[in-house]
């Protein structure tokens, strides 16, 4: 029996140098473009080296050059300007004193969320190619054999960069899918796995669509998956990962839609690898959904449960990690489980609950736990 492979959701802590460059670009402050590129190359190399040292089997570039996993598209595609309305998650609204504490303590990330005000078109794949080149060079330098790169799904773009141009939500999703198709193809053509980040399938339930019934929201989520599958047409499913998320923040999460409700929608995505939360206290019990609905898991799906949390500085004991992994091995078998993290450790540039060194300690615990299962 071979060792359980390990990975994570994608984003990792950025250095202060990287954060300063990203916000200079974000705020329109003059900066040296060559120095920016050199800083990203160094940072990606260091990030990959630390992943390899921690025992991570499938590595990423840590989303180093991106302001966030979704809003980076405003810099690479036309049609975005102004600002989108902010809407706090419904669970935080239920606890206004906690929401105020987060705001007062700087516990909410600050970055631009422009509206879609024109036709969405690619500005070219130049910035993406720099990211690809940095990741592949770092993998070669540090002996990482397999890597993945994150990309925003049409649905999550529509969540954070809201529509003020296309006549309908469906038309906006179709335009986004058509625009993002080349990005997805470019990542796969480079020999990397493609990860689609899809918090719109869960988080948006208690952000944009809190006034709908669960059934009405599931219909919207299915339209997001349909748009995603359209964008993935022609891309082999075994090169694609999908990540569902209820929001990568420490909070009550009492409004999270259950995994059981979203299960069929998630399984309908044309992606072999399914990444989901199962470590944090709000979703740790939902491994039973996979157990009880085993017959509905397509035979080609590989489950990538989050077995370390990304919102606290507890470092999980490797034996606890192993126990989390074993639950899923018992459901679908050893060869159809990869050990992952609940979410990213650096979802937004310059913002993260977990200390950078502790983030890598958690990845080390992840690898140690996976070794125990093997």
Secondary structure, DSSP 8 states (H G I E B T S, - for coil): -----B---S-----HHHHHHHHHHHHT----HHHHHHHHHHHHHHHHHHHHHHT-SEE--TTTT-SBTTTTHHHHBSSEES-------HHHHTTHHHHHHHHHTT-S------EE-S---B--SHHHHHHHHHHHHHHHHHT--EEEEEEE-HHHHHHHS-BSSSSSHHHHHHHHHHHHHHHHHHHHHTT-EEEEEEGGGTGGGGTT-TTS-HHHHHHHHHHHHHHHHHHTTTS-GGGEEEEE-S-SS-S--TT---HHHHHHHHHTSS-SEEEEE-SSTTTGGGHHHHHHTGGGS-TT-EEEEE-S-SSS-----HHHHHHHHHHHHHHH-GGGB-BB-SS-S-SBTTB-SS-HHHHHHHHHHHHHHHHHH-
